[in-house]
Amino acid sequence: MHDVLPFPPPAEPWLHTAKWRAVERIFRDTCRLYGYREIRTPVMEPTELFTRSIGAGTDIVSKEMFTFVDRGGRSMTLRPEGTAPALRAYVEHKMYGIATPMKLYYIETIYRYERGQKGRYREHQQTGVEALGSDAPAMDAEVISLAMEFYRRLGLTSAELRINSLGCASCRPRYREALIEYARPRLAQMSQENRVRFEVNPLRMLDSKDEGDRQVLAGAPRLLEYLCDACRDHFATLRGMLEGLGIRYTLDPHLVRGFDYYTRTAFEIVSEGLGAQNSIGGGGRYDGLVEEIGGPPIPGIGFGIGTERCLLALEQLGLPIPEENEAPDVFLVCLGQQALDTAVRIAQDLRRGGIAVEMDYQARSLKAQMRAADRAGARYAVILADEELAQSCAAVKPLRDGGEQRNVPLADLVEH
């Protein structure tokens, strides 16, 4: 967990609200271009929502959720991911009757009790989308395209897309048996964690970050070789669409993601500069999840992107981090009590005219106030002193473009 400050802290300059808002703005703008609308859900949900949707055998449910019993005896959980709450709201409010496909986006905090390390925090921010109502490969292509366009606009042009197909309920069982047959005689060579995964959910073995497990499973059967005709055609069509869009990708046969609800398309985006934990986002298709949550059988696909991971990747790669301009347009320099009284009224008029204003409240010297105006990044200093006020004027001094100081009637300040 961390504070995000109004000024960049020297040790971690990416923890600056202006940078975070810039990332959020770029994400919102990108979602608008693709026709996605914002949804906001509660930070707490009944625990059952996540155990049913994510899967009881996943690391998130078994190890990482912040769960507690409330005063009414109900088990509640701080949301560990964004998809299940969005789909719960989709079902609860019968949004499937409003539009098809229903395309949603969110920006929200996520909570996971995982081992703290740089870029992975127990409280972190996630941006994401959910597209509900279509199982067409074109929908998958749009969702992936949106993610990659966001990274491009952010400046992470080197972000790498990895994709796989996890099949469906028809073809995945055959692969599961083949994987079990391969892994059983090799269990002694695997980590204790993967031995547990073998018993609970064998496909999750492929998601292991343990180097020994990876070496053992390098020769395991590939899921792509067990796809049914429908899943094979779906994946081939998606790949063709990505190529037509100019989106480069790498096939990753071991990519399964960390949720049990994924079907068919799964994808992950990674970046340089973050070491072994190099994922900055990912997602996939979940055609049975709406029904699992209690809704009709509606297909869907989505992704989640970590804000901190994106900002850290930009910093580590030495790329400029976008930043919202928070500097005032005008700094009111007040010399004397009459000037201060007048400045309060002028500030209100300017702000109502859409002009950002900062001012001095401490009766400091002219020199000190001009330094403050410069530090604030103001474009203009408006100097209020007895001589100018006697003429109902203010001295306007440009601070950024080297123009000449001039007197302007108080009544004309907003237009000026």
Buried (B, 14 or more C-beta within 10 A) or exposed (E): EEEBEEEBEEEBBBBBBBBBBBBBEBBBEBBEEBEBEEBEBEEBBBBEBBBBBBBEBBBBBBEBBBBEEEEEEEEBBBBBBBBBBBBBBBBEEEBBEEEEBBBBBBBBBBBBBBEEEEBBBBEBBBBBBBBBBBBBBEBBBBBBBBBBBBBEBBBBEEBBBBBBBBBBEEBBEBBBEBBEEBBEEBEEEBBEBBBBBBEBBBBBBBBBEBEEBEEBBEEBBBBBEBBBEBBBEBBEBBBEBBEEBEBEBEEBBBBBBBBBBBBBBBBBBBBEBBEEEBBBBBBBBBBBBBEBBEBEEBBBBBBBBBBBBBBBBBBBBEBEBBBBEBBBBBBBBBBEEBBBEBBEEBBEBBBEEEBBBBBBEEEBEBEEBBEBBEEBBBBBBBBBBEEBBEEEBBBBBBBEEEEEEEEBEBEEBBEE
